[in-house]
Structure formats: structure tokens, C-alpha cells
């Protein structure tokens, strides 16, 4: 198994865990925090998998925003603004904690999860 394939396996597992977490009822602050953490993991693994698949196609990128822009140009993502919002939310949750911001991001993660799922599958197809 090569490095990119291993990253894709980790991405797929992280996205499945995020999907399962979102199926649980929102009962407490801790569950929201856990879902946000799973989103952070999934997003990180996704942009890094994009980076690796782009590299296998001869396109080198170093930063998340650059990976998103190149993935958009390649037609892998349809809504660049959504992905840039994901990046912004990932940055927001990684560097500060504010309960109101966390709740707002939690609501947006519900919109992000299907796109993370779709792109992880697409990246898998690109390697096949």
C-alpha cells in the first residue's frame, strides 16, 4: 500500500466516523465538540489526500488553500466557496474556542459532511 492509498483509507475512516457522529442526537456540548474535532480530522486528511493525488498527476501544492484551488480547477470540487468556508472553519476551531462559534460551525458541519464524503470517493476513483 502506497502513502496516498494509506491517506485515503484514513480519510474514508474519518469521514465515516463523522457521519456516524452526526447521526447521534445533539445532547450536550461535549458531543458538539467531538463532532467539530472529527470535522477537523476529516478536513485535514481530505486536503492532504487532494495534495497527494494532485502530485501523482504532476501538480505540486503545499498549502490547503492551494490544494482546494487546484482541486476546483481539476473539477474535483464544484463549490470552491464551500471548501474555502470549510478551511476557514477548520482554522477558526483549531486556534480559538468560543461556544457560539462552535455551535455555528457544528451546524455547518452538517452541510460539509456530504461534500467530504463525495470528494473522498472521487479521490479513491482517481487512484483506481
C-alpha positions, 0 to 999 in steps of 0.5 A: 500500500502506497502513502496516498492509498494509506491517506485515503483509507484514513480519510474514508475512516474519518469521514465515516466516523463523522457521519456516524457522529452526526447521526447521534442526537445533539445532547450536550456540548461535549458531543458538539465538540467531538463532532467539530474535532472529527470535522477537523480530522476529516478536513485535514486528511481530505486536503492532504489526500487532494495534495497527494493525488494532485502530485501523482498527476504532476501538480505540486501544492503545499498549502490547503488553500492551494490544494482546494484551488487546484482541486476546483480547477481539476473539477474535483470540487464544484463549490470552491466557496464551500471548501474555502468556508470549510478551511476557514472553519477548520482554522477558526476551531483549531486556534480559538474556542468560543461556544457560539462559534462552535455551535455555528460551525457544528451546524455547518458541519452538517452541510460539509459532511456530504461534500467530504464524503463525495470528494473522498470517493472521487479521490479513491476513483482517481487512484483506481 
